[in-house]
Amino acid sequence: MSDLSLTAANVDAASSASIATGTLGATATAGQVVYLDSSTDKLRLADADASQAAANAVGILLGGGSDNQPVHYIVVGDIDVGATLTVGEIYVVSGTAGGIAPEADLATADWVTVLGVATAADNLMVSIVASGAQVP
């Protein structure tokens, strides 16, 4: 398998989802996964094979923008990520910056951060777990 192919215009959170606001530290689009860079207090694209800090996702973007622009992101709850999901599949931070991948795509030395579980072909139940563990 490979990273989800997202359609940013179709990304939409359920009304019951918990939403946060932050400032982008790079250009990003709706549906991409972000972490909080503690040195700048800005959101950057999460990446499972960059570093533990970069893999510690805080949410999935609901909109996009450029450096220093405000953006909303989902931290927990249901979201249509604008891609077709496999029901029951666990999705994680990808080794591609900002990407969402099935758990089976993690490679040796990737940092494991679970984003959630697909409950329908168009719904990801977000419940982020930054494990701090690396794939052996």
C-alpha positions as CSV (number, residue, x, y, z in Angstrom):
1,M,0.0,0.0,0.0
2,S,1.0,3.6,0.0
3,D,0.1,7.0,1.5
4,L,-3.5,8.1,1.1
5,S,-4.1,10.2,-2.0
6,L,-6.0,13.1,-0.4
7,T,-8.4,15.6,-2.1
8,A,-8.0,18.7,0.0
9,A,-11.3,20.1,-1.0
10,N,-13.1,17.1,0.5
11,V,-11.5,17.2,3.9
12,D,-14.2,17.8,6.5
13,A,-14.4,17.3,10.2
14,A,-17.6,16.1,12.0
15,S,-19.4,18.7,14.0
16,S,-18.5,16.8,17.2
17,A,-14.8,16.8,16.5
18,S,-12.3,18.7,18.8
19,I,-10.7,21.4,16.7
20,A,-7.6,23.5,17.6
21,T,-6.0,26.5,16.0
22,G,-2.3,27.1,15.3
23,T,0.1,28.9,13.1
24,L,1.8,27.2,10.1
25,G,5.6,27.1,9.9
26,A,5.5,26.0,6.3
27,T,3.2,25.7,3.3
28,A,0.6,22.9,3.9
29,T,-2.8,21.8,2.6
30,A,-6.0,20.3,4.2
31,G,-5.6,16.7,5.1
32,Q,-1.9,16.8,5.9
33,V,-0.7,15.8,9.4
34,V,1.2,18.3,11.5
35,Y,3.3,18.4,14.7
36,L,4.1,21.4,16.9
37,D,7.7,22.6,16.6
38,S,8.5,23.6,20.2
39,S,11.3,25.9,19.1
40,T,9.0,28.1,17.0
41,D,5.6,27.2,18.4
42,K,4.5,26.6,14.7
43,L,2.8,23.7,13.0
44,R,5.1,21.7,10.6
45,L,4.5,18.6,8.5
46,A,4.8,15.4,10.6
47,D,7.2,12.8,9.3
48,A,7.7,9.3,10.8
49,D,11.3,8.9,9.6
50,A,12.6,12.4,10.3
51,S,12.8,12.5,14.1
52,Q,10.8,11.5,17.2
53,A,9.7,15.2,17.6
54,A,8.5,15.4,13.9
55,A,6.6,12.1,14.3
56,N,4.7,13.4,17.3
57,A,1.6,14.6,15.4
58,V,-0.9,16.9,17.1
59,G,-3.6,16.8,14.4
60,I,-4.8,16.7,10.8
61,L,-5.2,20.1,9.0
62,L,-8.7,21.2,8.0
63,G,-7.4,23.9,5.8
64,G,-4.2,25.0,4.2
65,G,-1.9,28.0,4.0
66,S,1.6,29.4,4.1
67,D,4.2,30.1,6.7
68,N,2.8,32.3,9.6
69,Q,-0.8,31.9,8.6
70,P,-3.4,30.6,11.1
71,V,-5.0,27.2,10.5
72,H,-7.5,24.8,12.1
73,Y,-6.8,21.2,12.7
74,I,-8.6,18.2,14.2
75,V,-7.1,16.7,17.4
76,V,-9.8,14.1,18.1
77,G,-13.0,12.9,16.5
78,D,-14.3,12.0,13.1
79,I,-13.0,13.4,9.8
80,D,-13.4,12.7,6.1
81,V,-9.8,13.0,5.0
82,G,-10.7,13.3,1.4
83,A,-9.5,9.8,0.5
84,T,-10.9,6.3,0.3
85,L,-10.1,4.4,3.5
86,T,-10.1,0.7,4.4
87,V,-12.6,0.0,7.2
88,G,-10.8,-1.3,10.3
89,E,-7.4,-0.2,9.1
90,I,-5.1,1.7,11.5
91,Y,-3.6,4.8,10.0
92,V,-0.3,6.4,11.1
93,V,2.0,9.3,10.4
94,S,3.8,8.5,7.1
95,G,7.5,8.5,6.3
96,T,6.5,11.2,3.8
97,A,6.1,14.6,5.4
98,G,2.5,15.4,6.1
99,G,1.3,12.0,4.8
100,I,-1.1,9.5,6.2
101,A,-0.3,5.8,5.7
102,P,-1.7,2.4,6.7
103,E,0.2,1.0,9.7
104,A,1.7,-1.8,7.6
105,D,3.7,0.8,5.6
106,L,5.9,1.7,8.5
107,A,9.5,0.9,7.8
108,T,12.5,0.1,10.0
109,A,13.4,3.0,12.3
110,D,10.2,4.9,11.7
111,W,8.7,6.6,14.7
112,V,5.2,5.2,15.4
113,T,2.4,7.7,15.8
114,V,-1.2,6.3,15.4
115,L,-3.6,8.8,13.9
116,G,-6.8,6.7,14.1
117,V,-8.9,3.9,12.7
118,A,-11.1,4.0,9.6
119,T,-14.7,3.4,10.7
120,A,-16.1,3.9,7.1
121,A,-14.6,4.3,3.6
122,D,-14.9,8.1,4.1
123,N,-14.3,8.4,7.9
124,L,-11.2,8.3,10.1
125,M,-11.9,8.3,13.8
126,V,-8.9,10.4,15.0
127,S,-7.4,9.5,18.3
128,I,-3.7,10.3,18.1
129,V,-1.2,8.2,20.1
130,A,2.5,9.3,19.8
131,S,4.1,6.1,21.1
132,G,7.7,7.2,21.2
133,A,8.6,3.8,19.8
134,Q,10.5,3.0,16.7
135,V,9.9,0.1,14.3
136,P,12.8,-2.4,14.9
